[in-house]
Amino acid sequence: MTKRMEHDLIGDREISEKVYYGVQTLRAKENFNITGITLSQFPAFITSLVKVKKSCALANYELGLLEENKKNAICEACDEIMDGALHEEFVVDMIQGGAGTSINMNANEVIANRGLEILGHKKGEYAFLHPNNDVNKSQSTNDSYPTAFRIALYEKIYELVDAMTILKNSLGKKSKEFKDIIKMGRTQLQDAVPMTLGQEFHSFSTMIEEDIQRLLEAQQLVREMNLGATAIGTGINSHPEYAHLVEEKLQDVTGRPFKTAKDLVEATQDTGAYVQISGVLKRIATKISKICNDLRLLSSGPRAGLNEINLPAMQPGSSIMPGKVNPVIPEVVNQVAFQVIGADVTITLASEGGQLQLNVFEPVIAFNLFNSINMMKNAFETLANKCIDGITANKEHCKNLVVNSIGLVTALNPHIGYENSTSVAKEALDSGQSVYDIVLKRGLLTKEELEDIIKPENMIKPRLIK
């Protein structure tokens, strides 16, 4: 295998001529065998990195700091990578020391070596196009890495919103399908008052709709970036007009309204936006887990549980109990929620752990935010397509639970009084008779009056008492 020789601060290393990354990436690959999950598995982050590099090259060229042939080579290489080329060359572990330097250099080296080929040179001939001097010109890892992270996070949030919208719509369709199915509502797992199954599913849909809005609000925080800050926010080694110009170029390249922070020193060390987004993800995870708990309860049984709804049967549920089918889709979504809630703790600690002018722990923040969003996106689409869309209702069973429930007495309370209602409820509990039969037996209401009160449409919304 043909080798090329590269060198850095530490010394010389042989590198395969086949690869586009260079010596600093090689060292990072050797040093950080941590998760086994590399940058290549996060294409949105790769794309964002090269968008930053292209924007910087355009700004540097316009300021007279980068020759036209180098600018063209960098931009062409970036365009190819944005189209999906060379993603396998991004080999650095997502969690690494150095505040993201290894990932930044991975991008610099791949772009430089592909740019060299475009210029007619061999990989490693950095005299003609250098990873640091040219591709990384006017930049530091400390502004290019977080800017790329924010661009990717901005786009990934849209993906999650799309998945949440699919789930919201699925729940909304079920709320319409079940709008006339009367059932017993419950508080503290005890019979409460009647409602419809449609109202229950509509509440689930509303939960998701509200969280979509919270997520879009949090997304706006990552529009602010620190590109132009270079090392700590002072802009050292950059042109006075660079920060403003690179903002314009980044907007052009991304098509998104990213803006330069007013205080670049603050922006370089502040990770508050990540904490806010992670908190919203935790909120979403908590609520979707609650919905899945409800789905598992409502479908429990089928003979010895609530059995008000039927979840689609996805697979056999036991290696020992024939005929058993488990609620596997809500169960897996529960587990995703637990993972996201745990990741929020990691992100919080990593953000708190920053010191002075830089937070070196952004790699673990990025790893966890991207993982959480990816898992939630997949989980929501799975829940909608493999569970919610196929749910059916046991209409008669739901109705019988209402008719035979002690909770029915709450609907009678305004008509027969609290004392009578309490007495009826106690007798029903002691004797096993229905509330309906006891009220008629005692002559507290006529059959017509009772039938009117317990009509489903009269029990599920406010009503004037005659």
C-alpha positions in Angstrom: 0.0 0.0 0.0 1.4 3.4 -1.1 2.2 5.7 1.8 2.7 9.4 2.1 4.6 11.2 4.9 3.1 13.9 6.9 4.3 15.8 10.0 2.9 17.9 12.8 4.0 19.3 16.2 4.5 15.8 17.6 6.5 14.4 14.7 6.3 12.5 11.3 3.8 9.8 10.4 3.1 7.6 7.4 -0.4 7.7 6.1 -2.1 5.7 3.4 -2.3 7.4 0.1 -5.9 6.2 -0.1 -7.2 8.3 2.7 -8.1 12.0 2.5 -7.6 12.8 6.2 -4.1 13.8 7.5 -1.8 13.4 10.4 -3.8 15.2 13.0 -6.9 13.1 12.2 -4.8 10.0 12.4 -3.6 10.8 15.9 -7.1 11.6 17.0 -8.3 8.3 15.5 -5.7 6.5 17.6 -6.2 8.5 20.8 -9.9 8.6 21.1 -11.3 5.1 20.8 -14.1 6.0 23.1 -17.6 5.4 21.8 -16.9 3.7 18.5 -19.3 6.2 16.9 -17.5 8.5 14.5 -18.3 11.8 12.8 -19.1 9.8 9.7 -22.4 8.7 11.3 -23.6 12.2 11.7 -23.9 13.5 8.1 -25.7 16.7 9.1 -22.7 17.7 11.2 -20.3 16.9 8.4 -22.4 19.0 6.0 -22.5 21.9 8.5 -18.7 21.8 8.9 -18.1 22.1 5.2 -20.7 24.9 4.9 -18.7 26.8 7.5 -15.4 26.2 5.6 -16.9 27.3 2.3 -18.3 30.4 3.8 -14.9 31.3 5.3 -13.2 30.7 2.0 -15.6 33.0 0.2 -15.1 35.7 2.8 -11.3 35.4 2.9 -11.2 35.6 -0.9 -13.4 38.7 -1.0 -11.0 40.3 1.5 -8.0 39.5 -0.6 -6.7 36.9 1.9 -7.1 33.8 -0.2 -6.1 33.2 -3.8 -8.8 32.5 -6.3 -7.6 29.1 -7.3 -7.4 28.0 -3.6 -10.9 29.5 -3.0 -12.3 27.6 -6.0 -10.7 24.3 -4.9 -12.0 24.6 -1.3 -15.5 25.5 -2.5 -15.6 22.6 -5.0 -14.4 20.1 -2.4 -17.0 21.4 0.1 -19.7 21.1 -2.5 -18.8 17.5 -3.2 -18.9 16.7 0.5 -22.2 18.5 0.9 -23.5 16.2 -1.9 -22.4 13.1 0.2 -18.9 12.4 -1.0 -16.0 11.4 1.3 -18.2 11.1 4.4 -16.4 7.9 5.3 -13.2 10.0 5.7 -14.6 11.7 8.8 -13.2 9.1 11.2 -12.8 10.9 14.5 -14.8 9.6 17.5 -17.6 12.0 18.5 -16.3 12.3 22.0 -12.8 13.5 22.1 -10.5 15.8 24.1 -9.4 19.2 22.7 -12.8 21.0 22.5 -13.5 19.7 19.0 -10.0 20.4 17.5 -9.8 16.9 16.1 -13.1 17.2 14.3 -12.2 20.6 12.9 -8.9 19.3 11.7 -10.6 16.2 10.2 -12.6 18.6 8.1 -9.7 20.8 7.2 -7.5 17.9 6.1 -10.2 16.2 4.0 -11.1 19.4 2.3 -7.4 20.3 1.7 -6.5 16.9 0.2 -9.5 16.8 -2.0 -8.8 20.4 -3.0 -5.2 19.4 -3.9 -6.5 16.8 -6.3 -8.8 19.4 -7.9 -5.7 21.6 -8.3 -3.8 18.8 -9.9 -1.6 17.9 -7.0 -1.2 14.9 -4.8 -2.6 14.4 -1.3 -0.3 15.8 1.3 1.4 18.5 -1.0 0.3 21.2 1.5 2.6 23.8 0.0 -0.2 24.3 -2.6 -3.2 24.1 -0.3 -2.8 23.9 3.5 -5.3 22.6 6.0 -4.5 25.3 8.5 -3.1 28.2 6.5 -5.8 28.0 3.8 -8.9 25.9 4.8 -8.8 27.1 8.4 -7.8 30.7 7.6 -9.3 33.4 9.9 -10.7 30.6 12.1 -10.2 28.7 15.3 -11.7 25.4 16.3 -13.4 27.5 19.0 -15.5 29.4 16.5 -15.8 27.0 13.5 -16.8 23.9 15.5 -19.6 25.5 17.6 -20.9 27.3 14.5 -21.1 24.0 12.6 -22.7 22.4 15.6 -25.4 25.1 15.7 -26.1 24.8 12.0 -26.5 21.1 12.3 -28.6 21.4 15.4 -30.9 24.0 13.7 -31.5 21.5 10.9 -31.9 18.5 13.1 -34.6 20.3 15.1 -36.7 20.6 11.9 -36.4 16.8 11.4 -37.7 16.2 14.9 -40.5 18.7 14.4 -41.5 16.8 11.2 -41.7 13.5 13.2 -43.6 15.1 16.0 -46.1 16.5 13.4 -46.6 13.0 12.0 -47.4 11.7 15.6 -49.6 14.7 16.4 -51.6 14.1 13.2 -52.0 10.4 13.9 -53.3 11.1 17.4 -55.6 13.8 15.9 -57.1 11.3 13.5 -57.8 8.8 16.3 -59.5 11.6 18.3 -61.9 12.1 15.5 -62.4 8.4 15.0 -63.2 7.9 18.7 -65.2 11.1 19.3 -68.5 9.3 20.1 -67.0 6.5 22.2 -68.0 7.1 25.8 -65.6 5.8 28.5 -64.7 6.4 32.1 -62.1 9.0 32.9 -59.8 8.2 35.9 -57.8 10.1 38.5 -55.4 8.4 40.8 -56.2 5.2 38.8 -59.7 5.3 40.2 -63.0 5.9 38.4 -63.7 9.6 38.1 -66.2 10.9 35.6 -67.2 10.0 32.0 -65.4 11.3 28.9 -65.0 10.2 25.4 -62.0 8.2 24.0 -61.8 11.0 21.4 -61.2 13.6 24.2 -58.5 11.4 25.6 -56.6 11.1 22.3 -57.2 14.8 21.5 -55.4 15.6 24.7 -52.4 13.5 23.6 -52.4 15.4 20.2 -52.5 18.7 22.0 -49.5 17.8 24.2 -47.4 17.1 21.1 -48.6 20.3 19.4 -47.6 22.4 22.4 -44.2 20.8 22.5 -43.6 21.5 18.8 -44.0 25.2 19.6 -41.6 25.0 22.6 -39.0 23.3 20.4 -39.3 25.9 17.6 -38.9 28.6 20.2 -35.7 27.0 21.5 -34.4 26.5 18.0 -34.1 30.3 17.6 -31.4 30.4 20.2 -28.9 28.5 17.9 -29.3 31.1 15.2 -26.7 33.2 17.0 -23.1 32.0 16.2 -19.6 33.1 17.1 -17.9 32.7 13.7 -15.3 35.4 13.6 -14.4 35.1 17.2 -11.4 32.9 16.4 -9.7 31.7 19.7 -11.6 33.4 22.5 -13.8 36.0 21.0 -11.3 38.8 20.3 -11.0 38.0 16.6 -7.3 37.7 16.7 -5.7 36.7 13.3 -8.8 37.8 11.3 -9.5 40.9 9.2 -11.5 43.7 10.8 -14.3 43.2 8.3 -14.2 39.4 8.4 -16.9 38.7 11.0 -19.5 40.8 9.3 -18.6 39.4 5.8 -18.5 35.8 6.9 -22.0 36.2 8.5 -23.3 37.2 5.0 -21.5 34.3 3.3 -22.8 31.8 5.9 -26.4 33.0 5.3 -25.9 32.6 1.6 -24.4 29.1 1.9 -26.9 27.8 4.4 -30.0 29.7 3.3 -30.7 30.2 7.0 -30.9 33.4 9.1 -27.8 32.8 11.2 -26.4 35.9 12.8 -23.2 37.0 14.6 -23.4 37.4 18.3 -23.0 40.9 19.6 -20.4 39.8 22.2 -18.1 37.2 20.7 -16.2 36.7 24.0 -19.5 35.8 25.7 -20.7 33.7 22.8 -17.5 31.6 22.7 -17.9 30.4 26.2 -21.7 30.3 26.6 -23.5 27.0 26.1 -26.8 28.1 27.5 -28.6 27.5 24.2 -27.7 23.8 24.4 -29.0 23.5 28.0 -32.3 25.2 26.9 -32.8 22.8 23.9 -31.9 19.8 26.0 -34.4 20.9 28.6 -37.1 21.1 25.9 -36.1 17.6 24.7 -36.5 16.4 28.3 -39.9 17.9 28.5 -41.0 16.3 25.3 -39.5 12.9 26.4 -41.3 13.1 29.7 -44.7 13.8 28.1 -44.4 11.2 25.4 -43.4 8.7 28.0 -46.6 9.5 30.0 -48.6 9.0 26.8 -47.0 5.6 26.3 -47.8 4.7 29.9 -51.4 5.6 29.2 -51.5 3.5 26.0 -50.1 0.5 27.9 -52.7 0.9 30.7 -55.6 1.4 28.3 -54.7 -1.7 26.4 -53.9 -3.8 29.4 -55.4 -7.3 29.7 -56.9 -8.3 27.4 -59.2 -10.1 29.9 -57.8 -8.9 33.2 -57.0 -5.3 32.5 -58.7 -2.1 31.3 -58.9 -3.4 27.7 -60.5 -0.2 26.4 -58.3 -0.1 23.3 -56.3 -2.6 21.2 -52.8 -1.9 20.1 -51.6 -3.5 16.9 -50.1 -6.9 17.5 -46.5 -6.5 16.3 -44.8 -9.7 17.5 -45.2 -12.7 19.9 -44.8 -11.5 23.4 -43.3 -14.4 25.3 -41.0 -17.4 25.0 -43.1 -19.3 27.6 -46.6 -17.9 27.5 -48.5 -18.8 24.3 -50.8 -16.2 22.9 -49.3 -13.3 24.8 -48.8 -10.0 22.9 -46.9 -7.2 24.5 -47.2 -3.4 23.9 -43.6 -3.4 22.5 -43.9 -0.1 20.6 -44.9 2.1 23.6 -42.3 0.2 25.6 -39.5 1.1 23.3 -40.6 4.7 23.2 -40.6 4.7 27.0 -36.9 3.6 26.9 -36.0 6.3 24.4 -37.5 8.8 26.8 -35.4 7.5 29.7 -32.3 7.8 27.6 -33.1 11.4 26.6 -33.8 12.4 30.2 -30.5 10.9 31.2 -28.7 12.7 28.4 -30.1 16.0 29.7 -28.1 15.4 32.9 -24.9 14.9 30.9 -25.5 18.0 28.9 -26.2 20.1 32.0 -23.0 18.9 33.7 -20.9 19.4 30.5 -22.2 23.0 30.2 -21.6 23.7 33.9 -18.1 22.3 33.5 -16.9 25.0 31.2 -14.0 27.2 32.4 -13.0 30.8 31.6 -13.1 31.7 27.9 -14.0 28.2 26.5 -16.1 25.2 27.2 -14.0 22.2 26.2 -16.9 19.8 26.6 -19.0 20.7 23.6 -18.2 17.3 21.9 -20.1 15.4 24.5 -22.9 17.9 24.4 -23.1 17.5 20.6 -23.0 13.8 20.8 -25.9 13.6 23.3 -28.0 16.3 21.6 -27.7 14.6 18.1 -28.3 11.2 19.6 -31.4 12.4 21.5 -32.9 14.0 18.5 -32.2 11.1 16.2 -33.7 8.6 18.7 -36.7 10.7 19.3 -37.3 11.3 15.6 -37.2 7.5 15.0 -39.3 6.8 18.0 -42.1 9.2 17.1 -42.3 8.0 13.6 -42.4 4.4 14.8 -45.0 5.1 17.5 -47.2 6.8 14.9 -46.8 4.3 12.1 -46.6 1.0 14.0 -48.9 1.8 16.9 -51.2 4.8 16.9 -52.5 4.4 13.3 -53.6 0.8 14.0 -55.3 1.3 17.4 -58.9 0.1 17.6 -61.5 0.7 20.4 -63.6 -1.7 22.4 -66.7 0.5 22.2 -69.2 -1.7 24.1 -66.7 -2.5 26.8 -66.0 1.2 27.3 -69.7 1.9 27.6 -70.3 -0.9 30.1 -67.5 0.3 32.3 -69.2 3.7 32.5 -72.7 2.3 33.2 -71.4 0.0 35.9 -68.9 2.5 37.4 -69.4 4.1 40.8 -68.0 7.2 39.2 -71.3 7.7 37.4 -72.7 9.1 40.6 -70.6 12.3 40.1 -72.9 13.2 37.1 -75.9 12.8 39.3 -74.5 14.9 42.2 -76.0 18.2 41.0 -79.4 16.6 40.6 -79.8 14.5 43.8 -77.4 16.2 46.1 -74.0 15.3 47.7 -75.5 13.3 50.6 -77.8 11.2 48.4 -74.9 10.7 45.9 -72.6 9.5 48.7 -75.2 7.1 50.0 -75.9 5.7 46.5 -72.1 5.2 45.9 -71.7 3.4 49.3 -74.6 1.1 48.6 -73.3 0.4 45.1 -69.9 -0.5 46.5 -71.3 -2.7 49.3 -74.0 -4.5 47.2 -72.5 -4.7 43.8 -75.6 -3.1 42.3 -75.3 -0.4 39.7 -75.7 3.2 40.5 -78.4 3.4 37.8 -80.5 0.6 39.5 -80.1 2.1 43.0 -81.2 5.6 41.9 -84.3 4.2 40.3 -85.1 1.9 43.3 -84.9 4.8 45.7 -87.0 7.0 43.4 -84.4 9.8 43.4 -85.0 10.4 39.7 -87.4 9.2 37.1 -86.2 6.8 34.4 -86.5 9.6 31.9 -84.6 12.1 34.0 -81.8 9.5 34.7 -81.5 8.6 31.0 -81.2 12.2 30.1 -78.5 12.9 32.6 -76.4 9.9 31.6 -76.6 10.5 27.9 -72.9 10.6 26.7 -73.3 14.0 25.2 -74.6 15.4 28.5 -71.7 14.0 30.6 -68.7 15.1 28.7 -69.1 18.9 28.7 -70.5 21.8 30.8 -74.3 21.8 31.1 -76.9 24.1 32.7 -78.6 22.3 35.6 -82.4 22.7 35.4 
